Amino acid sequence: MYDDAKALVWNPILRHYVVNAPHRMHRREGTDQCPFCADVLEGRVGPETQVWLHPNDYPPFRPPVGEAYVVIYHRDHERTFTRLTVPEVCAVMRLWRELYCELSQRYAAVMIFENSGTSIGQTQLHPHGQAYGVSVVPPLLERELETVRLELEAGHGCPFCRVRAELENGPYEIVSNASWQVFLPPYVRYPYETHLYPRRHMADLAAASDEELADLAALLLQVVRAYNALNDGLMAPMPYMLGVHQLDDERFHLHIEILAVGRAPGKLKYAASSEMLWSLWTNDSSPVQKAQELREAIERVAHDGA
């Protein structure tokens, strides 16, 4: 029987935790019954509700170790993310903020994310993302915070603010609006990986205004629609993983990373060899070229939608 108390296992060599959740091995793969549509059909959400939280039916951990939720983007099973409107995506952003504010009171980290595409493990096609509140800070966020601490101690200021300023208006900037900027930095791991930065320093979604969330919604739609327009649509739908990086620490800088795993029509970028074995990544493409391709795709989508 699964022991919740042993959900977090310490790796004494790498000095971080991993999650042990054997009960998740056989989830709902292959079923034609959507648990999120059932929320609507069985009256668990009201007739006017468009976005809501669904408790994860196969949570990797439970309190006090952590909590897991599914964030439903729309009640319509067929409404993919790219078919949502900016106000509809903004409603999702506001739910993200509300959930973050609640979970951050109980947990060290709140991981809001989305897996989009069956090739990277999406098992339910109803438009949705996920959120974990967890009692430990995951290794990547821990390393980012360590970088912030070291840079501040050295008198260099916030490294995220510096990177944003260095990439602004250059060949690595994809698109921007009043509150946010999207970059494809020279150090990306995936050919079409993008990073979204708020123009002002803020640590988490709790600090974001409604206007900033609306701007974020608009840019997210632009980027994902551009992914699907690459190579005349031959890479659509682009499989990707989206993660919101945030911590309840004013030194940290909120940002979003989208790891788009398509590298060419019909081809995926697999994390393998030196990447999985030693975390030494190889990008077999030119970030400047891929940034240009995304800018051109955004222009085409805007022109076609005009």
N, C-alpha and C positions, 0 to 999 in steps of 0.2 A: 504493500500500500504506500502511496506517495506521502511523504512526510514534509509538511509545509515548513517545519523548523529547519529543514536541510535544503531549502530552495537556493540559498546562497552558499557556494562552496569557494573557499579561499585557495587561490593559486599561490603557493609560497615562493615560487620562482619569479613570476612576473609581478607579484605583489598586488593582485587585484582579484575581485570576485568574478565567478561565472555563475550562471543560473542553471540549476538542475531541475528539469520539468519533464520527466518521462511520460506523464499522462497526456502530453500534447502530441505524441507521436501519431495518433490516429484521430485527427480532427475531422471536419466535415467534407473532406475531399470527395468529389464525385456525386454529392447529393444534389438533387434538383429542388430542394426545399430551402428557401432563403429565410434565415432566422430574423432578418431585419424587416422583411416584408411582413413576417408574422407579428411584429410589434404593431403594425398598422392594422392588419386584418383582425387581430384579436383584441384590439382596443387599448393596448398598453400606451399608445400615444394618441393625443387628440387629433381631430380631423383637420385642424389648422397647423399642426406641427410639421415643420419641414426639416429641422435638424434636431438631433437628440443624442443622448448617451445610451448605449446598450452595454450592460456589464459583460465583460469578456467571459464567454461560456467555458473557455479552457485557459484560465489565467495562469501565467507562469509562476505567480506567487500570490499570497494573500496577506492581509494585515497580521502582524505589524511589519512584515518584510516588505510588502508593497501592495498595490492595487492596479488592476488593468481594466480598461474600458475600450469600447469601440465607439468612434465618433461617426455618426451617420450624417452624410452630407445632404441627402435629399430623400424624400419619401418615395419618389419614382425610381423603381429598380433599374430603369433603362437610361437614367440621366447620368451619363459619364461626367467626369470633372470638367472636361472641355465644353460641355453643353450647358453648364451652369452660367448664370449671369453674375456680374460683379456683385450686386446686392446679395445674391444667394451664397456666393463664396464668402462675402463679408460676414454673413450670419454664422458660417462655420468658424471664421476667425474669432468672433465674439464668444462662441462656445469654447474655443481653445483657451481664450483669456480667462473665462469664468472657471474652467476646470483647473487651469494652472493656479489660479488664486486659491482654490480650495485645497488641492493636493499639496501645494508647496508649504502649507501650514503643518503637514504631517510627515513629509518625506524630504530627504536631502536633495533629490533630483526628480524632475518631471520631464519625461521623454514623450513628446508629441511627434508622431511620425505617420508615414503612409508608405505602403508597399503597393505599387501599381503595376500589374502585369503578372500573368500566370507563370512566366519564365523566372520570376524571382519569388514565387511562393504565394501570390495572392490566391486565396481559396474561395472567396466570396466576391461576386461581380457587382453586387449592390454598391453604389458609390460610398466609400467610407475610408476612414483612417483609424489610427489607434492612439492610445495614451497610456503610459505607465507612470505611476508614482512609485519610487523605489527608495529604500532606506539607505542606500549607498550611492555615491557619485560614480557613474560609469567611467571607465578608464580614459576615454577620449575627452570628456568634459573635464576630468581631473587634470589631464595634461594641458588643455587649453587654459584652465585657471592658473596652473603653475607658470605658464608662459606670461600671463597677465601679471602675476606677482613679481616675477623676475624683472620684467620690463619696467614696472612701476618702481621697484627698488633701485633700478639703475638710473632712474630719472628720465626714462624715455616716453612715459605716458602710456596710454592704452594702445596695445599693438594692433587691435582691430581698427581703431580710429585711424592709425597711421597707414595701415594697408588700404583702407577705404580711400583715403586722400591720395595715396600713391597711384591707385588704379583709376581714379576718377578721370573722365574725359580722355582716356587712352584706348589703345587697341583691345584691351581686355574688358572694357565696359560694354555690356550688351544693350541695356535699356535702363531708363530711370524715370522717376516722377518726383513729385514734391517731397515725399517722405523716404523713399527707398531707392536703392541702386542694385543692379544685377551685374555680377562679374563672372567671367570665366578666367580665373587666375592662372598664372603660368605654372603653378604647382599642382594642378588638378590631377586626380588619379584616373578619372574616366574622360574620354574625349569630349563629351558634351556636359560635363559636370558644371553646375552653376551655383554661385553663392549669392545670397540676398542679404544686403546690409541696410539697416536703417541709417538715415543720414545723421541722426543725433545719437549720442551715447545713451543706451538704456540697457538694463541688465536682463529684462524678461518681458513677457507679454503683459504682465500686470501694469507696466509703465506705459504701454501703448495706448494712444487715444483712439477714439472711433475713427477719426480721419486717417490716422496712420494705418489702422486695420483695413480701411477701405482702399487705401493706396496699395497695401500689400496684396489684397485680393486681386486688384487689377493687374499687378505685375505677375503674380503667380499664373493667372490665366494666360497672359501674353507668352510667358515662357513655355508652358506646357503645350499650348497650341502651336508654338513655333517648333517644338520638338516633333510634333506630328506632321509638320509641313516640310521637314528636311527631305532632301532628295526627291522632291515632287511627291511627298506623301508615302514614299516607299518604306519608310521606317515607322510608320504609324500602325498601331498605337505604340509610342515609345515606352518601354518598361523603365520604371525609375523607383528610387527610394528617396523620400523626402523626410528630412529631420529638422526639428526646431531645436537649436542649441541655446539654452538659457539656464541661468542659475540665480537663486535669490541672494545675490552678492553684488553690490553696486559697482564693484571693480570689473565685473564681467560685461561682455558686450553681446547682446542678442543677435543671432544671425541664423539663417536657414540655408541648409545645403541640399541640393537636389542631385543625387547620383543617378544620372541617366545611363543605363547600361548598354544601350544600343551604340554600336560604333560604325556601322555601315548597313545598307539594306540587307536584311536577313542574317546579320551577324551581331553577336553580343560580345561585350568586353567581359571576359571571365577573370575573376580574381583567382590567380593560380600561381604556381611556381614560387618565385621569390616574394611575390605579393602576399600570399597566404602563409608561406613558411617563415618569412623574415620581415614582413611589412615593408619591403623595398619595392615600391610600385614603379611600373614602366608604362608610360603613356606613348603609344605608337601613333601619335598625331601631333600637329602643331596647334597649341592653344590659340595663337593669334588667328590661324585659319578657321578654327572651329568657332571662335567668337564671331568672326565675320559671317560665317554661314548662318549662325543664329540671328544676327542682326538682319540679314537679308530675308530670313524666314519670317521674322516679325513684321518686316515691311510688306511681304507678300500677303500675309494673313490680314494685315490692316487694309491693304488695297482691295483684297477680295471681299472683305466684309463691308467696305464702304458703299 
